[in-house]
Amino acid sequence: MAKKNTNITVIRTGTPQSKKLFAARAASHHQRNEEVTAQVTAICDDVKKRGNKALVDFARQFDKVELTPKRLHISEKEITTAAARTTPRLKAAIKAAAQRITAYHKNQIRKGFTMKTAEGTLSQLIRPLTRVGLYVPGGHTVYPSTVLMNAIPAKVAGVSEIVAITPPRGELDPGIAFAMQLLGITEAYRIGGAQGIAALAYGTKTIRPVDKVVGPGNAYVAAAKRHLYGTIDIDSIAGPSDVVILADATANPEWIALDMLSQAEHGSGDEFAACVTEDAKCAEAIAAVLQREIAVSPAAAVFERLPAHALVIIITSSRGESIAVVNDLAPEHLQIMTASPKTDLKSVRNAAAVFLGQYTPVALGDYFIGTNHVLPTGGTSRFASPLGVDSFVKRMSVAEATPAGLDACAPFVSTFARSESFIHHALSVERRC
């Protein structure tokens, strides 16, 4: 039997209530996507057609800001002036985080290779993308950390042009400006939403188009990325933040509750935070702490807007079943707070970022320790990976055959080509021999 505490649900696996709850979660994602797709398509088409004029109109409509085409551009002087207002404490945090993020991502650099074959040589070359757009959200709050997480792997990969866009919020946020200045980002524009993604994809008289857009955003930004994929590459179609915590009786219920709330406070109203445990007493204790923390939280209004499937404690019959639930949920963030986290990790197949033990909350990865916080959400860690250096490079294959190599492989190529009715494929090798 499900027990509902305000916005907190304690439920056992295998019950009709559990099936209904997860079906509601899946349906909410689908409904949100359907609602915004038509609007986003119209916005993108308008930007493609009218360029800067559309951007100015959308800034007035959505952001309640009066801009001109010239004011879309954030000058280098504005970046420098805003960065100077950053507090020494935040500057130190940004610098320290940047060092750790850079060190972690440098280990992701891949090199090409060359191999000798019977026909000659085969190679693979790694080339960075030329121009990348960085979306820096600015709705519920501002995110200097997002500048670091998106731009640093691009810089490590060797991307030569990084352009940032951020919704107009009056003066440029000092923390965002300092992060941009620290990383040498000098091209930026005050435009957000689906119209910002469209501007990066199609280009305008002010904004040159990019090869790829990265960075998290709201449902409209995600829908625009989905719509424009193919015109540009994208990192992922990121949705609301989610976390799953695998816990047992050794875990601290208060810490678990705080970790769940840390991911539920983003403010979109569609976040998902779950704890999976085979210990019923632990589940009840977590639910009690959640109630207590929400009651005194400055973000209580945010939590009260969450649907019933947003804050969930799932009780299973065994550790094996708990891990099976984790793999089915395929979380963006997975915390393993058990007596044997490394052993439990061996059975985990689907998770984007994993945090082991009692002393590794997701917040460490969100900001500081070096792993990337731009992650696949909504169960897409079944097939997708965190943003990284690989996200900003492409592979080129190179082949070189010798005359003798051509003679040796031509009969095989000819056989394949003629079996598929591609006569001139066959002739292109046969007449060289």
VOGU-3710 file (C-alpha; in Angstrom, 3 decimals, decimal comma):
1> makkntnitv> 0,000/0,000/0,000  1,352/3,403/-0,926  1,720/5,964/1,810  1,608/9,564/0,666  3,065/12,366/2,796  2,211/15,708/1,159  4,520/15,551/-1,897  6,413/12,483/-0,695  5,506/8,958/-1,729  6,716/5,789/0,012
11> irtgtpqskk> 5,920/2,780/-2,125  6,793/-0,877/-2,608  7,843/-2,326/-5,937  5,448/-4,599/-7,768  2,300/-2,920/-6,491  -0,337/-1,333/-8,732  0,520/1,996/-7,103  4,166/1,724/-8,132  3,240/0,973/-11,737  0,808/3,895/-11,778
21> lfaaraashh> 3,399/6,246/-10,308  6,098/5,476/-12,878  3,581/5,596/-15,704  2,620/9,089/-14,519  6,261/10,121/-14,545  6,734/8,916/-18,118  3,499/10,560/-19,230  4,530/13,921/-17,774  7,661/13,960/-19,934  5,667/13,118/-23,056
31> qrneevtaqv> 3,005/15,730/-22,333  5,587/18,462/-21,732  7,320/17,696/-25,017  4,056/17,725/-26,982  2,987/21,066/-25,520  6,096/22,995/-26,500  7,040/21,416/-29,835  4,627/23,415/-31,986  5,575/26,714/-30,322  9,278/26,024/-30,697
41> taicddvkkr> 8,958/25,124/-34,377  7,255/28,440/-35,059  9,908/30,357/-33,095  12,783/28,683/-34,941  11,167/29,276/-38,336  10,677/32,942/-37,499  14,322/33,374/-36,481  15,428/31,674/-39,690  13,254/34,052/-41,708  13,668/37,365/-39,869
51> gnkalvdfar> 16,963/36,958/-37,975  17,770/39,815/-35,603  14,289/41,335/-35,873  12,767/38,127/-34,572  15,289/37,983/-31,713  14,432/41,534/-30,657  10,695/40,780/-30,790  11,071/37,579/-28,771  13,188/39,369/-26,146  10,331/41,826/-25,717
61> qfdkveltpk> 7,691/39,071/-25,648  9,377/36,493/-23,408  11,979/38,411/-21,394  10,193/41,778/-21,161  13,410/43,446/-22,307  13,795/46,081/-25,021  16,813/45,295/-27,199  18,188/46,424/-30,534  20,230/44,275/-32,923  23,331/46,083/-31,701
71> rlhisekeit> 22,447/45,397/-28,043  22,231/41,655/-28,684  26,018/41,573/-28,539  27,708/41,567/-25,133  30,943/43,482/-25,593  34,272/42,390/-24,188  34,233/45,564/-22,088  30,902/44,535/-20,541  32,328/41,120/-19,700  35,388/42,709/-18,067
81> taaarttprl> 33,317/45,243/-16,110  30,878/42,628/-14,834  33,681/40,188/-13,948  35,302/42,845/-11,779  32,197/42,848/-9,549  32,632/39,176/-8,653  33,316/38,628/-4,982  36,800/37,339/-4,060  35,200/34,250/-2,509  33,346/33,321/-5,712
91> kaaikaaaqr> 36,421/34,071/-7,837  38,459/31,640/-5,742  35,768/28,953/-6,031  35,526/29,358/-9,817  39,299/29,184/-10,240  39,656/26,112/-8,039  36,793/24,322/-9,779  38,195/25,193/-13,212  41,525/23,600/-12,294  39,841/20,361/-11,213
101> itayhknqir> 37,502/20,209/-14,215  40,432/20,785/-16,566  42,558/18,098/-14,903  39,764/15,519/-15,118  38,914/16,239/-18,738  42,519/16,209/-19,934  42,456/12,476/-19,250  39,744/12,126/-21,891  41,923/13,309/-24,787  42,121/10,687/-27,517
111> kgftmktaeg> 44,831/10,301/-30,106  44,532/8,984/-33,622  46,261/5,861/-34,882  47,809/4,355/-38,010  47,886/0,649/-38,778  49,573/-1,345/-41,518  47,305/-3,596/-43,588  47,806/-6,005/-46,468  46,509/-3,286/-48,804  48,483/-0,330/-47,391
121> tlsqlirplt> 47,673/1,780/-44,314  44,556/2,810/-42,412  44,456/5,785/-40,061  42,096/7,617/-37,784  42,502/11,341/-37,158  40,889/13,292/-34,342  39,872/16,851/-35,211  38,181/19,417/-32,934  35,015/21,194/-33,956  35,637/24,738/-35,170
131> rvglyvpggh> 32,826/26,773/-33,608  30,639/25,825/-30,649  27,722/27,645/-29,013  27,341/27,558/-25,242  23,883/28,066/-23,743  24,090/29,540/-20,227  20,641/29,357/-18,549  19,273/32,384/-16,767  15,712/31,661/-15,703  15,282/30,376/-12,130
141> tvypstvlmn> 18,837/31,439/-11,247  22,243/31,936/-12,894  24,896/29,282/-13,447  28,586/30,219/-13,554  29,276/26,511/-13,069  27,628/25,761/-16,414  30,147/28,002/-18,181  32,961/25,916/-16,702  31,361/22,537/-17,380  30,616/23,294/-21,035
151> aipakvagvs> 33,561/25,427/-22,079  36,439/23,580/-20,407  36,046/20,248/-22,260  35,640/22,233/-25,485  38,883/24,090/-24,816  40,674/20,871/-23,858  39,444/19,351/-27,135  40,920/22,277/-29,077  37,762/24,120/-30,185  38,977/27,473/-31,509
161> eivaitpprg> 35,737/29,494/-31,251  33,382/29,341/-28,274  30,407/31,692/-28,285  28,104/32,070/-25,288  24,465/33,107/-25,188  22,476/33,836/-22,041  18,969/35,232/-21,498  18,846/39,008/-20,961  18,646/39,792/-17,240  19,708/43,414/-17,168
171> eldpgiafam> 23,420/43,590/-16,448  25,529/40,499/-17,091  25,888/38,336/-13,981  29,351/38,859/-12,415  29,980/35,146/-11,784  29,128/34,213/-15,363  31,274/37,080/-16,646  34,255/36,034/-14,507  33,999/32,405/-15,646  33,875/33,556/-19,273
181> qllgiteayr> 36,841/35,866/-18,756  38,854/33,141/-17,010  38,309/30,787/-19,971  38,923/33,409/-22,638  35,353/33,543/-23,988  35,038/36,964/-25,587  32,057/36,464/-27,916  28,699/36,506/-26,161  25,088/37,521/-26,819  22,131/38,365/-24,603
191> iggaqgiaal> 19,509/36,050/-26,011  17,937/32,900/-24,597  15,220/30,331/-25,107  14,397/28,529/-28,325  15,131/31,714/-30,262  18,703/31,707/-28,979  19,272/28,135/-30,121  17,791/28,994/-33,520  20,102/32,007/-33,845  23,124/29,810/-33,172
201> aygtktirpv> 21,911/27,236/-35,693  20,876/29,509/-38,571  22,913/32,619/-37,870  21,768/36,232/-38,189  23,447/39,434/-39,337  24,924/39,692/-35,827  25,510/36,059/-34,866  27,487/33,643/-37,030  26,182/30,055/-36,994  27,933/27,351/-35,006
211> dkvvgpgnay> 28,677/23,677/-35,538  27,258/22,501/-32,229  25,223/23,816/-29,292  25,797/22,593/-25,738  24,384/23,503/-22,370  21,232/22,853/-20,349  18,017/24,841/-20,576  14,272/24,686/-20,046  11,773/22,627/-22,025  11,782/25,193/-24,856
221> vaaakrhlyg> 15,557/25,062/-25,186  15,463/21,261/-25,197  12,732/21,211/-27,848  14,670/23,673/-30,003  17,758/21,480/-29,820  15,672/18,491/-30,859  14,127/20,446/-33,743  17,438/21,831/-35,019  19,519/18,684/-34,719  20,883/18,012/-38,173
231> tididsiagp> 21,355/21,692/-38,903  23,690/21,659/-35,897  24,968/18,976/-33,594  23,800/19,047/-29,977  25,108/17,602/-26,736  21,802/16,091/-25,629  18,148/16,930/-25,155  18,441/17,575/-21,446  15,365/17,506/-19,272  14,719/18,210/-15,613
241> sdvviladat> 17,314/17,071/-13,099  16,958/13,621/-11,566  18,720/11,620/-8,875  18,375/8,092/-7,556  19,963/7,111/-4,248  20,651/3,436/-3,552  20,713/3,088/0,219  20,689/0,553/3,032  20,399/0,677/6,822  23,940/2,060/7,157
251> anpewialdm> 23,006/5,311/5,384  22,130/8,540/7,173  18,458/9,376/6,457  19,060/13,098/6,927  21,849/13,133/4,343  19,713/11,172/1,893  16,804/13,586/2,314  19,049/16,614/1,761  20,575/15,000/-1,338  17,119/14,335/-2,764
261> lsqaehgsgd> 16,024/17,910/-2,131  19,211/19,281/-3,676  18,167/17,915/-7,057  14,460/18,662/-6,583  15,026/22,389/-5,977  15,931/23,333/-9,577  12,507/24,843/-10,069  11,129/23,454/-13,345  8,447/21,470/-11,526  9,402/18,231/-13,265
271> efaacvteda> 12,412/17,135/-11,216  12,656/13,556/-9,951  14,397/12,432/-6,759  14,133/8,861/-5,526  15,684/6,646/-2,904  15,700/2,913/-3,493  16,173/0,697/-0,445  15,250/-2,719/0,873  15,058/-1,326/4,424  11,525/-0,176/5,326
281> kcaeaiaavl> 12,641/1,608/8,496  15,195/3,588/6,497  12,464/4,543/4,008  10,121/5,820/6,734  12,956/7,769/8,378  13,837/9,463/5,080  10,200/10,418/4,481  10,015/11,984/7,949  13,185/14,008/7,377  11,939/15,183/3,981
291> qreiavspaa> 8,739/16,462/5,599  10,701/18,261/8,289  13,204/19,829/5,891  10,546/20,998/3,433  8,587/22,633/6,251  11,500/24,934/7,136  13,097/25,262/3,702  13,454/28,644/1,955  12,602/26,664/-1,203  9,404/25,178/0,261
301> avferlpaha> 7,269/26,741/-2,464  9,366/24,984/-5,118  8,884/21,599/-3,456  5,156/22,120/-2,958  4,706/22,517/-6,740  6,239/19,107/-7,431  3,883/16,298/-8,499  3,428/13,146/-6,425  5,913/11,204/-8,537  8,750/13,686/-7,915
311> lviiitssrg> 9,886/12,748/-4,375  9,726/8,981/-4,007  11,110/6,354/-1,635  10,926/2,893/-3,194  11,054/-0,173/-0,958  12,313/-3,402/-2,556  12,714/-6,959/-1,318  16,464/-7,331/-1,961  19,630/-5,561/-3,067  19,382/-7,266/-6,421
321> esiavvndla> 15,885/-5,878/-6,930  17,072/-2,439/-5,809  19,804/-2,425/-8,427  17,340/-3,648/-11,050  15,132/-0,636/-10,248  18,155/1,646/-10,576  18,972/0,212/-13,993  15,358/0,620/-15,108  15,306/4,259/-13,998  18,686/4,926/-15,676
331> pehlqimtas> 19,278/8,046/-13,583  21,180/11,187/-14,422  22,785/11,074/-10,959  23,221/7,913/-8,909  24,395/7,980/-5,306  25,299/4,617/-3,787  25,065/4,991/-0,018  25,424/1,395/1,109  27,915/-0,590/3,172  29,570/-1,837/-0,042
341> pktdlksvrn> 29,179/0,850/-2,727  31,989/-0,388/-4,986  30,558/-3,910/-4,990  27,070/-2,614/-5,788  28,462/-0,450/-8,602  29,601/-3,592/-10,444  25,957/-4,443/-11,180  24,965/-0,946/-12,297  24,614/-0,630/-16,084  22,654/2,582/-16,473
351> aaavflgqyt> 23,681/5,831/-14,789  25,313/8,985/-16,120  27,273/10,094/-13,047  27,848/7,892/-10,000  28,766/9,112/-6,515  30,059/6,478/-4,134  29,726/6,378/-0,367  28,316/8,551/2,377  30,658/11,482/1,749  30,130/12,061/-1,980
361> pvalgdyfig> 26,893/13,984/-2,521  25,939/14,986/-6,057  26,628/18,622/-5,183  30,365/17,887/-5,307  30,062/16,925/-8,961  27,630/19,739/-9,700  30,247/22,316/-8,865  33,714/21,359/-7,926  35,466/17,995/-7,980  35,980/17,810/-11,748
371> tnhvlptggt> 33,379/15,501/-13,265  30,931/17,139/-15,649  27,439/18,134/-14,560  25,995/18,243/-18,088  24,443/14,787/-18,123  21,799/12,728/-19,927  18,457/12,931/-18,102  15,063/11,257/-18,171  16,400/7,703/-18,451  18,667/8,430/-21,435
381> srfasplgvd> 21,761/7,234/-19,581  20,727/3,874/-21,047  22,546/5,013/-24,193  24,081/8,445/-23,577  27,126/9,755/-21,706  28,179/12,891/-19,827  29,469/15,889/-21,740  33,208/15,544/-22,261  36,107/16,054/-24,620  34,650/13,495/-27,036
391> sfvkrmsvae> 31,619/15,769/-27,372  33,770/18,378/-29,131  35,788/16,291/-31,560  35,085/14,267/-34,667  36,879/11,266/-36,130  38,243/11,185/-39,688  39,165/7,893/-41,320  42,076/7,858/-43,783  43,010/5,016/-46,139  45,952/4,588/-48,523
401> atpagldaca> 46,340/1,514/-50,718  49,427/0,476/-52,653  49,228/-0,724/-56,283  49,791/-4,295/-55,099  47,187/-3,818/-52,387  44,608/-2,665/-54,927  45,312/-5,686/-57,131  44,896/-8,019/-54,142  41,588/-6,657/-52,873  39,960/-5,704/-56,202
411> pfvstfarse> 38,345/-9,139/-56,777  36,649/-8,993/-53,367  35,432/-5,424/-53,913  34,189/-6,344/-57,387  32,275/-9,339/-56,024  30,563/-7,230/-53,346  29,714/-4,406/-55,753  28,265/-6,626/-58,480  26,225/-8,596/-55,932  24,623/-5,296/-54,908
421> sfihhalsve> 24,147/-4,156/-58,540  26,589/-1,250/-58,275  28,394/-1,785/-61,569  30,512/1,355/-61,521  31,755/0,594/-58,028  33,108/-2,617/-59,518  34,498/-0,941/-62,648  36,300/1,717/-60,549  38,574/-0,992/-59,126  38,607/-3,469/-62,021
431> rrc> 39,971/-0,972/-64,566  42,756/0,115/-62,200  44,185/-3,397/-62,120
//
